[in-house]
Amino acid sequence: MPAISESSAGAADVAVENDYDSFAEGYAAETETNLINGYYARPAVVDLAGDVTGRKMLDAGCGSGPIFEALRDRGAIVTGFDASAKMVELARHRLGADAALLVADIGSPLPFSDGAFDDVIASLVLHYLEDWTAPLAELRRVLKPGGRLIMSVNHPLVFKLLHRDADYFATVKHSDEYTFNGQKAVLTYWHRPLHAMTDAFAMAGFRTTVISEPPPAPGARELFPDALAKSSSGAFLSFLFFVLEAV
Ligand SMILES: C[S@@+](CC[C@H](N)C(=O)[O-])C[C@H]1O[C@@H](n2cnc3c(N)ncnc32)[C@H](O)[C@@H]1O
């Protein structure tokens, strides 16, 4: 399977904080209908959620709100938050004045009561954090028992494929430079091996029920024939998806 990452333009020399405010419009525009977000990461999460009619859902790190919108369209009652005020502003524009949106950090206590949600979505956000202990505990707290955390992160194997000399088994900070619709960005991630993820889930009170490496959404092959040419199934390495049950 080939590996595909988010419009990567090479490794950055200097690690800079993930300042989504500074490239929010570019990120939102570029990823709306691109392969790895529009036709892969987002539909995969929405598919994993299944029938969400009437479910109370929290979209943690909601960005400009595309997953929030898809879940709401499917009948869920959605609340979203993001650390970037600019991203929340874009989400507000997309979702309307009545949408439940706030600026909050997934690494801090969240302003929701215990057991407030049936499901939490955390799409492509936890890989920015070194320590998952507090955020996973907080997401577990706001879920009902039996509720689901549906999440995605950078596939840990991609780090090893791109950085051949790196230690797959270490928790390692690394940065990449991107251009999102003409706006330069540096994203700084924390790689960790797969077992460190599943250990953290168990420690926080989650049972791993699904680990998914899905193909892209229908229509992707026709729209992105060159990118998908080498894969017989259409699947490629980029992100890893989990469904976890709050026990
Ligand atoms: C790659 S984007 C994904 C957006 C959206 N979840 C999606 O899949 O389209 C990552 C988002 O996580 C947000 N983010 C990064 N660190 C965060 C944190 N500590 N707490 C909350 N949001 C965070 C960023 O501002 C950005 O909007």
The ligand as an ORCA input file, in Angstrom:
! r2SCAN-3c Opt
* xyz 0 1
  C      -6.480     18.186     11.186
  S      -7.682     19.293     11.799
  C      -9.105     18.228     11.850
  C     -10.397     18.971     11.904
  C     -11.639     18.057     11.926
  N     -11.670     17.213     13.103
  C     -11.687     17.218     10.685
  O     -11.359     16.019     10.746
  O     -12.002     17.777      9.633
  C      -7.213     19.394     13.504
  C      -8.084     20.331     14.336
  O      -7.762     20.084     15.709
  C      -7.697     21.327     16.360
  N      -6.855     21.162     17.532
  C      -5.515     20.993     17.593
  N      -5.102     20.865     18.851
  C      -6.225     20.952     19.619
  C      -6.462     20.886     21.019
  N      -5.459     20.730     21.897
  N      -7.732     21.004     21.471
  C      -8.764     21.185     20.590
  N      -8.597     21.263     19.250
  C      -7.343     21.136     18.774
  C      -7.123     22.283     15.341
  O      -7.382     23.627     15.673
  C      -7.819     21.796     14.075
  O      -9.038     22.471     13.853
*
